[in-house]
Amino acid sequence: MQDDTLRMLRDSAADFAVLDAPRVRRLRGADPGFERSRWGEMADMGWLGVLIPEEFGGLGLSLEAAAIIAEQLGRAVCPEPYSASAVSATLALLHGDNGALKQRLLPQLAAGELIACLAWQDERGGLDPEQCAVKARAKDGAVLLDGSSRFVATTGADGYVVAARSAQGLELYWIERSAAGLACEPELRADGSTSARLKFDAVAAPAENRIASAATAPAALQLALDHALVAASAELLGLMDCALEMTLEYLRTRVQFGKPIGSNQALQHRAVDMYIQKELTRATLAAAVATLDDPACTPERRAAAASSVKARASQAALAICKEALQMHGAIGYTDEYDLGLYFNHALVLSAWLGNANAHRSRYAGVSALP
């Protein structure tokens, strides 16, 4: 992609994604925890269709473009589910084998008329899609879904890309939120947002709503998750960058004993360590984006790159935010001070789709493959 295009995209995203702390606080604990009007604005700028081909109403750009948007949204602690919907759910649908369903749903996703989320994890929240707890059974010529899925990114989705195990293997189905037999229970997270626990009780899954058969579903789901890991890492980079900026500004302006506290050499060394963590994340993110945007990338290389950056970003974001709180002192722990918004969001994003330890283990496993 041309540098000018990326530069314009970064500039427009930076202008739009500015921290609105009162809005973030107002939406904490609310259902769904984000604003449809803001989602529509993102759609108007084309962000929701960045990864959707032009034939389906999108822009047909690369993961690099999506990562640029995600980073700026992270800087603003934006509660809208960009990585969960515009990246993971969208790509799972795009790489399925139901052409008619793509024609119907992808233009709505790009236009912001529809919000979708993946539902694939069981109660344990592991990283293996094969461990899904939803079962697909045939009855009287129909397919019914039973079981539960946890850690779905938002309660505000209009529908779900549901991973279910049938007699043929893992399959993906499109299930609308209003479907009979589907219950959606909110679960509060550290930053005041809510994830969803879905319970399926004989939920009908029509044949025309099967996104991907057993032949393509595992690969489509894993590709979507790997891209979401990179997008979430970009969000983490954005928020850790802001947390560091706030800390450096505080060190320059907070005066004790007649001097700015930033003149203390020990604090300078800690600030340098924070900067190194951020730059290591930025370099790892760039490498992961380049790997996933490479048409010749194998699933093993893609998985290794995605886990590498998510492990690095999760660890760095938590380390930087913890240091930032300590260096601010008491004010950093108050809810009125915006640093807490970044810290709490880092807690959620660093755990979403697997924390640093989980992805180090995954990286070791896929890297050992021939």
C-alpha positions as CSV (number, residue, x, y, z in Angstrom):
1,M,0.0,0.0,0.0
2,Q,1.3,3.5,-0.8
3,D,2.7,5.5,2.0
4,D,0.5,8.5,1.2
5,T,-2.6,6.4,1.7
6,L,-1.4,5.2,5.0
7,R,-0.4,8.7,6.1
8,M,-3.8,10.1,5.3
9,L,-5.5,7.2,7.1
10,R,-3.3,7.8,10.2
11,D,-4.0,11.5,10.1
12,S,-7.8,11.0,9.8
13,A,-7.8,8.4,12.5
14,A,-5.8,10.6,14.9
15,D,-8.2,13.5,14.3
16,F,-11.2,11.3,15.1
17,A,-9.9,9.2,17.9
18,V,-9.2,11.7,20.7
19,L,-9.8,10.7,24.3
20,D,-13.2,11.8,25.5
21,A,-12.9,10.8,29.1
22,P,-16.4,11.8,30.2
23,R,-17.9,9.6,27.4
24,V,-15.7,6.6,28.4
25,R,-16.8,7.0,32.1
26,R,-20.4,7.5,31.1
27,L,-20.5,4.2,29.1
28,R,-18.9,2.1,31.9
29,G,-21.3,-0.5,33.1
30,A,-23.8,0.4,30.4
31,D,-25.2,-2.1,28.0
32,P,-23.8,-2.4,25.3
33,G,-21.1,0.0,26.5
34,F,-20.5,1.8,23.2
35,E,-22.4,4.2,21.0
36,R,-24.1,3.3,17.7
37,S,-23.7,6.8,16.5
38,R,-19.9,6.7,16.9
39,W,-19.9,3.3,15.1
40,G,-21.8,4.9,12.2
41,E,-19.2,7.7,12.0
42,M,-16.5,5.1,11.8
43,A,-18.5,3.4,9.0
44,D,-18.8,6.7,7.1
45,M,-15.0,7.0,7.1
46,G,-14.7,3.6,5.6
47,W,-13.0,2.0,8.6
48,L,-15.4,-0.9,9.0
49,G,-14.8,-2.0,5.5
50,V,-11.0,-1.7,5.4
51,L,-10.6,-5.5,5.2
52,I,-13.7,-6.1,3.1
53,P,-13.2,-6.4,-0.7
54,E,-14.6,-3.7,-2.9
55,E,-17.1,-6.2,-4.5
56,F,-18.8,-6.4,-1.1
57,G,-18.9,-2.7,-0.4
58,G,-15.5,-2.3,1.4
59,L,-12.2,-0.7,0.7
60,G,-10.1,-3.9,0.2
61,L,-7.1,-2.6,2.1
62,S,-4.5,-4.5,4.2
63,L,-4.1,-5.4,7.8
64,E,-1.6,-2.6,8.0
65,A,-4.4,-0.1,7.4
66,A,-6.6,-1.8,10.1
67,A,-3.7,-1.8,12.5
68,I,-3.2,2.0,12.0
69,I,-6.9,2.6,12.9
70,A,-6.8,0.2,15.9
71,E,-3.7,2.0,17.3
72,Q,-5.4,5.3,17.2
73,L,-8.6,3.9,18.8
74,G,-6.4,2.5,21.6
75,R,-5.0,6.0,22.2
76,A,-8.6,7.2,22.8
77,V,-9.6,4.2,24.9
78,C,-12.4,3.9,22.3
79,P,-15.1,1.4,23.6
80,E,-16.4,0.5,20.2
81,P,-15.6,-3.1,19.2
82,Y,-13.4,-2.4,16.2
83,S,-11.0,-5.4,16.5
84,A,-13.8,-7.8,17.5
85,S,-16.2,-6.9,14.7
86,A,-14.5,-5.1,11.8
87,V,-11.5,-7.5,12.0
88,S,-12.2,-10.9,13.5
89,A,-15.9,-11.5,12.8
90,T,-15.6,-9.8,9.3
91,L,-12.7,-12.0,8.3
92,A,-14.4,-15.2,9.5
93,L,-17.4,-14.4,7.3
94,L,-15.2,-13.4,4.4
95,H,-13.2,-16.6,4.4
96,G,-16.1,-18.9,4.7
97,D,-17.5,-20.8,1.8
98,N,-21.1,-19.3,1.7
99,G,-21.0,-16.8,-1.2
100,A,-24.7,-15.8,-0.8
101,L,-24.2,-15.0,2.9
102,K,-21.2,-12.9,2.1
103,Q,-23.2,-10.9,-0.4
104,R,-25.9,-10.4,2.2
105,L,-23.9,-9.5,5.3
106,L,-20.6,-8.0,4.3
107,P,-22.1,-4.8,2.8
108,Q,-24.1,-4.3,6.0
109,L,-21.0,-4.8,8.1
110,A,-19.0,-2.3,6.0
111,A,-21.9,0.3,6.2
112,G,-22.1,-0.1,10.0
113,E,-25.7,-1.3,9.7
114,L,-24.7,-4.6,11.3
115,I,-22.4,-5.4,14.2
116,A,-21.1,-9.0,14.4
117,C,-18.9,-10.8,16.9
118,L,-17.2,-14.2,17.1
119,A,-18.5,-16.8,19.6
120,W,-16.0,-19.6,19.8
121,Q,-14.5,-20.0,23.3
122,D,-15.7,-22.4,26.0
123,E,-15.9,-21.7,29.7
124,R,-12.1,-22.2,30.1
125,G,-11.3,-19.5,27.6
126,G,-8.5,-21.4,25.8
127,L,-6.9,-20.6,22.5
128,D,-7.8,-23.8,20.6
129,P,-10.9,-23.3,18.5
130,E,-11.4,-27.1,18.5
131,Q,-12.5,-26.8,22.2
132,C,-15.7,-25.0,21.4
133,A,-18.6,-26.0,23.6
134,V,-21.5,-25.5,21.2
135,K,-22.8,-28.6,19.5
136,A,-24.7,-28.7,16.2
137,R,-27.2,-31.6,15.9
138,A,-29.5,-32.6,13.1
139,K,-33.2,-33.0,13.9
140,D,-36.0,-33.4,11.4
141,G,-33.9,-32.0,8.6
142,A,-32.9,-29.0,10.6
143,V,-29.7,-28.1,12.5
144,L,-30.0,-27.1,16.1
145,L,-27.3,-25.5,18.3
146,D,-26.9,-26.4,22.0
147,G,-24.3,-25.3,24.5
148,S,-22.6,-22.1,25.6
149,S,-19.9,-19.7,24.4
150,R,-18.1,-17.3,26.7
151,F,-15.9,-14.2,26.4
152,V,-17.8,-12.9,23.4
153,A,-16.4,-9.4,22.9
154,T,-19.6,-7.3,23.4
155,T,-23.3,-7.7,24.3
156,G,-24.2,-5.1,21.7
157,A,-23.8,-7.3,18.6
158,D,-26.7,-7.8,16.2
159,G,-25.5,-11.3,15.4
160,Y,-22.8,-13.8,16.1
161,V,-20.4,-16.0,14.0
162,V,-20.8,-19.1,16.1
163,A,-18.3,-22.0,16.1
164,A,-20.1,-25.3,16.6
165,R,-19.1,-28.9,16.4
166,S,-21.2,-31.1,14.2
167,A,-20.8,-34.7,13.1
168,Q,-18.7,-33.4,10.2
169,G,-16.4,-31.3,12.4
170,L,-16.0,-27.7,13.3
171,E,-18.4,-25.4,11.4
172,L,-19.4,-21.7,11.5
173,Y,-22.9,-20.4,11.6
174,W,-24.5,-16.9,11.5
175,I,-27.0,-16.6,14.4
176,E,-28.9,-13.4,14.9
177,R,-29.2,-12.1,18.5
178,S,-33.0,-12.3,18.4
179,A,-32.9,-16.0,17.5
180,A,-35.3,-18.2,19.6
181,G,-33.5,-20.2,22.3
182,L,-30.5,-17.8,22.4
183,A,-29.7,-16.1,25.7
184,C,-27.1,-13.4,26.1
185,E,-25.8,-12.7,29.6
186,P,-23.5,-9.7,30.3
187,E,-20.3,-10.2,32.3
188,L,-18.5,-7.1,33.7
189,R,-14.9,-6.6,32.9
190,A,-12.1,-4.6,34.6
191,D,-12.7,-1.4,32.6
192,G,-16.4,-1.4,33.1
193,S,-17.2,-2.8,29.7
194,T,-19.2,-6.1,29.3
195,S,-18.5,-9.3,27.5
196,A,-21.2,-11.7,26.6
197,R,-21.9,-15.3,27.7
198,L,-24.2,-16.9,25.1
199,K,-26.3,-19.9,25.9
200,F,-27.9,-21.9,23.1
201,D,-31.0,-24.0,23.7
202,A,-32.0,-25.7,20.4
203,V,-31.3,-22.6,18.4
204,A,-32.2,-23.2,14.7
205,A,-29.3,-22.8,12.3
206,P,-30.7,-22.8,8.7
207,A,-28.5,-24.2,6.0
208,E,-28.4,-20.8,4.3
209,N,-26.8,-19.4,7.5
210,R,-23.9,-21.8,7.6
211,I,-20.9,-19.5,7.0
212,A,-18.3,-22.2,6.6
213,S,-18.5,-26.0,6.4
214,A,-16.1,-28.3,8.2
215,A,-13.8,-28.2,5.1
216,T,-13.1,-24.4,5.5
217,A,-14.2,-23.4,9.0
218,P,-11.1,-24.2,11.1
219,A,-8.8,-22.3,8.7
220,A,-11.2,-19.4,8.4
221,L,-11.7,-19.1,12.2
222,Q,-7.9,-19.3,12.9
223,L,-7.1,-16.7,10.2
224,A,-9.7,-14.3,11.7
225,L,-8.4,-14.8,15.3
226,D,-4.7,-14.3,14.2
227,H,-5.7,-11.0,12.5
228,A,-7.6,-9.9,15.6
229,L,-4.6,-10.6,17.8
230,V,-2.6,-8.2,15.7
231,A,-5.3,-5.6,15.8
232,A,-5.7,-5.9,19.5
233,S,-1.9,-5.5,19.9
234,A,-2.1,-2.3,17.9
235,E,-4.7,-1.0,20.3
236,L,-2.4,-1.9,23.2
237,L,0.4,0.0,21.5
238,G,-1.8,3.1,21.3
239,L,-2.8,3.0,24.9
240,M,0.7,2.3,26.3
241,D,2.0,5.2,24.1
242,C,-0.5,7.6,25.7
243,A,0.2,6.2,29.2
244,L,3.9,6.9,28.7
245,E,3.2,10.4,27.3
246,M,1.1,11.2,30.4
247,T,3.9,10.0,32.7
248,L,6.6,11.9,31.0
249,E,4.6,15.1,31.1
250,Y,3.9,14.5,34.8
251,L,7.6,14.0,35.5
252,R,8.3,17.4,33.8
253,T,5.7,19.3,35.7
254,R,5.4,17.8,39.2
255,V,7.7,19.7,41.5
256,Q,9.0,18.4,44.8
257,F,11.8,20.0,46.9
258,G,12.0,22.8,44.4
259,K,12.8,20.5,41.4
260,P,10.7,18.6,38.8
261,I,10.6,14.9,39.9
262,G,11.9,14.0,36.4
263,S,15.3,15.3,37.4
264,N,15.6,12.2,39.6
265,Q,17.9,9.8,37.8
266,A,16.2,6.7,39.1
267,L,12.9,7.9,37.6
268,Q,14.7,8.7,34.4
269,H,16.0,5.2,34.1
270,R,12.5,3.8,34.8
271,A,11.0,6.0,32.1
272,V,13.7,4.8,29.6
273,D,12.7,1.2,30.4
274,M,9.1,2.1,29.6
275,Y,10.1,3.7,26.3
276,I,12.1,0.6,25.4
277,Q,9.1,-1.7,26.1
278,K,6.9,0.5,23.8
279,E,9.4,0.6,21.0
280,L,9.9,-3.2,21.2
281,T,6.2,-3.6,20.8
282,R,6.1,-1.2,17.8
283,A,8.9,-3.2,16.1
284,T,7.2,-6.5,16.8
285,L,3.9,-5.2,15.5
286,A,5.4,-4.0,12.3
287,A,7.0,-7.4,11.8
288,A,3.7,-9.2,12.5
289,V,1.7,-6.9,10.1
290,A,4.3,-7.5,7.3
291,T,4.0,-11.3,7.9
292,L,0.3,-11.5,7.9
293,D,0.0,-9.2,4.8
294,D,2.4,-11.4,2.9
295,P,0.3,-13.5,0.4
296,A,2.9,-16.3,0.7
297,C,2.5,-16.5,4.5
298,T,1.8,-20.0,5.9
299,P,-0.7,-20.6,8.7
300,E,2.2,-21.6,11.0
301,R,4.1,-18.4,10.3
302,R,1.0,-16.3,10.7
303,A,0.2,-18.0,14.0
304,A,3.7,-17.5,15.3
305,A,3.7,-13.8,14.3
306,A,0.3,-13.1,15.8
307,S,1.2,-14.8,19.1
308,S,4.6,-13.1,19.2
309,V,3.1,-9.6,19.0
310,K,0.2,-10.3,21.4
311,A,2.6,-11.7,24.0
312,R,4.9,-8.6,23.7
313,A,2.0,-6.1,23.6
314,S,0.2,-7.6,26.6
315,Q,3.3,-7.7,28.7
316,A,4.5,-4.2,27.7
317,A,1.1,-2.5,28.2
318,L,0.7,-3.9,31.7
319,A,4.3,-3.1,32.6
320,I,4.1,0.5,31.3
321,C,0.7,1.2,33.0
322,K,1.9,-0.2,36.3
323,E,5.0,1.9,36.2
324,A,3.0,4.9,35.2
325,L,0.7,4.5,38.2
326,Q,3.6,4.2,40.6
327,M,5.4,7.2,39.2
328,H,2.3,9.3,39.4
329,G,1.8,8.4,43.1
330,A,-1.6,8.8,44.7
331,I,-3.2,10.9,41.9
332,G,-2.7,8.0,39.5
333,Y,-5.0,5.8,41.6
334,T,-7.9,8.3,41.5
335,D,-10.8,7.6,39.2
336,E,-10.9,11.3,38.2
337,Y,-7.4,11.0,36.7
338,D,-7.4,9.6,33.1
339,L,-4.5,7.3,33.6
340,G,-6.8,4.8,35.2
341,L,-8.8,4.5,32.0
342,Y,-5.7,3.4,30.2
343,F,-4.7,1.0,32.9
344,N,-8.1,-0.7,33.2
345,H,-8.5,-1.0,29.4
346,A,-5.0,-2.5,29.3
347,L,-6.1,-5.2,31.8
348,V,-9.0,-6.1,29.5
349,L,-7.1,-6.0,26.1
350,S,-4.1,-7.8,27.4
351,A,-6.3,-10.8,28.5
352,W,-8.6,-10.8,25.5
353,L,-7.8,-13.7,23.1
354,G,-5.1,-14.8,25.5
355,N,-2.6,-13.2,27.8
356,A,1.2,-13.0,27.4
357,N,1.8,-16.4,29.0
358,A,-0.8,-18.2,26.8
359,H,0.8,-16.7,23.6
360,R,4.3,-17.6,24.6
361,S,3.2,-21.2,24.9
362,R,1.4,-21.0,21.6
363,Y,4.4,-19.4,19.9
364,A,6.6,-22.2,21.2
365,G,4.3,-24.8,19.9
366,V,3.8,-23.4,16.3
367,S,7.5,-22.5,16.0
368,A,8.5,-26.0,16.7
369,L,6.5,-27.3,13.8
370,P,8.5,-28.3,10.7
